[in-house]
Amino acid sequence: MTRADQAPRRDVVVVASGGLDSTTLAYWLGTEGWNLTLLGVDYGQRHCTELSFLKRTAAVLKAPYVQLEISDFGKRLAGTALTDERVDVPAGTYTDPSMKVTVVPHRNALLLDLAVGVAVSTRAEAVAFGAHSGDHPIYPDCRPEFVKAYAQMVAVSNEGFLADGFEVLAPFLNWTKADIVRLGAEVGVPFSDTWSCYRGGPRHCGECGTCTERKEAFVLAGVGDPTEYIDSGQD
């Protein structure tokens, strides 16, 4: 039995990007009976086109959409390919060194802080984000230890103001990208309306690490990939 079969429904603020992981998370939480608010943040990412896909998802799910602007934060971050135009977005299958170039310092903690602020003010019972096991080796704020510590911090820093039973949800922590694609197919995610490419062009480049990871996930999941890539090397 899912949450959708139970009452009452609870409210969750989802840290969402318009990407495959967070979109699947939003669709799945909806099927589990949560009332969604989708939070998008412009932090100066070169692929901010992802937010237009997130708005589309919010409209389809009939979920409130909140977009916050902190692009000045990104301008202060040198050395990360996501916000520093001087750093090339890595191509091909990620290695530890190439993936490290895509780390945005403190990003998930910061975005979750914004989500918690919205959640506390609206009396939502949870915040959620879509970190998965493929992120663990390099992204410190995608690890189980981070989620546990962050939840403890939220409880302390908002004592007396949180809704009863408040949760920090990261249900994909031990899932692969392929697992997420399979779930997305099950819950009806329109994958062509999601964005992964870090280069931020008019279409997915098909070459960068995230495009490569996206392609591989569909293949491993046995799900057709509807993405239009500039590099037409689709299987």
SULQUI-V563959 format. One line per field, one symbol per residue. ss: DSSP state (H for helix, E for strand, L for the rest). phi: phi as a letter, one per 30 degrees, with the letter a starting at -180 (. if undefined). burial: # if it has 16 or more other ideal C-beta (glycine too) atoms within 10 Angstrom, else .. A space follows every 10 residues. Layout:
BEGIN
ss = ???
phi = ???
burial = ???
END
This chain:
BEGIN
ss = LLHHHLLLLE EEEEELLLLH HHHHHHHHHH HLLEEEEEEE EELLLLLLLH HHHHHHHHHH HLLEEEEEEL HHHHHLLLLL LLLLLLLLLL ELLLLHHHHH LLLLLLHHHH HHHHHHHHHH HHLLLEEELL LLHHHLLLLH HHLHHHHHHH HHHHHHHLLL LLLLLLEEEL LLLLLLHHHH HHHHHHLLLL HHHLLLLLLL LLLELLLEHH HHHHHHHHHH HLLLLLLLEL LLLLL
phi = .cedccbddc cbccdbbjdd ddddeddddd ddjddcbccc bcciddcdee dddddddedd dhcebccccb ddedddcdjc ddbcddcddd ciddcedddd dcdceieddd ddedddeddd dcidcabbbc ebdddeeccd cbcedddddd dddddddbei bddeiebccb dceccddded dddeddcidd edcbbbeddi ddbedicded ddddeddddd dicdcddccd ddddd
burial = .........# ########## ########## .#.#.##### #.######## #.##.###.. #.#.##.... ..##..#..# ####....## #..#...### ####..##.# ######.### ...####### ######.##. ###..##..# #..#...... .##..##### ###.###### #####...#. #..####### ...####### ########.. #.#.#.#.#. .....
END
